[in-house]
Amino acid sequence: EAGSDFSVSGKKAGYFSNIEQVSTKGLNRSTTLYVKLELEIQQAKAGQKFVLNNIFFETNKSTLNTVASTDLDKLVKYLQDNMSVRVEIQGHTDSRGSVALNNRLSKNRAVSVMNYLISKGIAANRLVANGYGSSQPADTNNTPEGRANNRRVEMKILEE
């Protein structure tokens, strides 16, 4: 369909799939659209963690920006397709700021993601939100890139 945006995802029970965006905006009927898609799917087992990329918050705030995140859509779809799964939403920060501030901020960000999932129809009893502050770095805190990698939200599967 001309002038439209599409989301394409893979689906398999017990697997977590990425979502790719395709657009026909700006094309006319005489234009042929070729799309190469690589849909990565990963088996999801209890205890496994997934980093949820492209989840954005304002600096030092927990207000969730849902506009740019396909990972939120991916998580909703996974939870809708796997109704017995329970997950922990984990918030993480870099090491700048006090431990108390980072712990509170990371918890509030995890709660924001959890509330978004609930607003999309995911049962609250399937979700747990925890903040780990800067206690579990994924990268160095000595570079801007490392700090950016440490500011993240992860999903951990608790039960399949």
N, C-alpha and C positions, 0 to 999 in steps of 0.2 A: 504494500500500500504506500502510495506516495506521501511524502511529508509526515512520516511517522517515525517514532522511536520504538525499538524492540529490545526485549531482554531475552537472552537465550541461556538456558542452564541445562545441565545434565541431571538426571534423577536416577538414583538406585538406592533401595532401602539400605540403611546403615552406612551410607556414604555422604560425604560433605562435598558439594560441587561449587565451583565458581560460577559467576554470572557474567556474560559478555553482553555489551551493548552494541546494537547495530542501528544506524539511522538512515532513512531515505530522504531526510530533509535536504532541500537544495538540489535534488535530482529531478529530472523530468522523465517522461515515459520513454524517450529515446536513449536514455542512459542505462547501461547495464551495470548492475552492482555485483561485484565479486567480493565475497567475504570469506576469509580464512579464519576459522574458529578453532581454538584449542581449548577444550573444556576439561580442565583438570578435575578429577574427582579423587578424594582420599577416603580410605576406609576409616570410619569413626568407631573407636572402641572406648570402653570405660577407662578413665585415667588419662586419656589423650587430650592434648591442648592444641588449640588453633588460634593463631594471632588473627584478630579481626582488623584488617587494614582499612584505611580510608574512613575511619570513624573520627569525626572532628569535633573538637570543643574549643571554645574561646580560651585564651591564656588565663590560667588560674581560675577557671570556672567549670561547672559541670553541666552547662546547658548544651544539649546534644544538637548538632546540626545534621538533620536527617536528609538534606537535599543531595549531598554528594556521595552517599555511602551505598554502594552495591553490597558491601559485606553485611550490612543490617538486613537487606532483603534476602541475602543468601542464608543468614542465620534463621530468619523467620521461616523461609521455605523448608530448610532442614528440619526445624522443629515441627512444622505442620506435617511433613512427610514421615516423621518418626515420632509418633505420639507417645511412646513409652520412655523416651529419652528425658533425663533430668540433667541440667547443666549448671555450672557455676560461671558467672560472669565475673572476671577478674580485672580490676583496674590497677594500673601501674603508672608511676611517675618517674621523672629523672631525679637526681639527687639535689637539685637546687631547691632552696627553701627548707623550712624546719621539718623534722620528722612528723610532728603532729599535723602540720598543714598538709603535707604530702599524703599522709594516711587518710585524712578526712577528704581531701580532694579525690583521691583514687577511689574511695568507697562511694562518694557521691556520683562519680562518673559511672561506676558499675551499676549503681541504682538507676541512673538515667537510662542506661541501655536496657536494664531489666524492665523499667516502666514502659519503654518503647515497645518491647516484645509483648508485654501484657496488653498494650493498646492495640496490638495487631492480632489479639485473640489467643495468645499463648497463656496457658493456665499458670497462675502465680506459683502454685505448688510444685511446678517443674523447674523453678528458677531460684538460684541463690546468688546474691551479689556480695562480693567482698573486695576490699581495697587493700593492696599490699604496699602502697607507697613506693619507696625506692629500694625496698628490701630484696627484690628479685630482678636485678638488672639483666637485660638481654644483651647489652653492649656496654662499652665504656661510657663514663660520664665526663670524659676529658675533651670531647669534641662535640660540636653542634649536631653532627650526624648521629653520633652515638646517643646523645641525650634524646634526640628525636625518636630513635628506635626504642628507647626505654619508656617513652610516653606512649603507652599502648593499652588496648583492651584485648583480653584473651577470653576464649571460651574453653572450659574444661568439662569433658563429659563425665558425669558422676555415675549415671546408670544408663544402660542401653534398654 
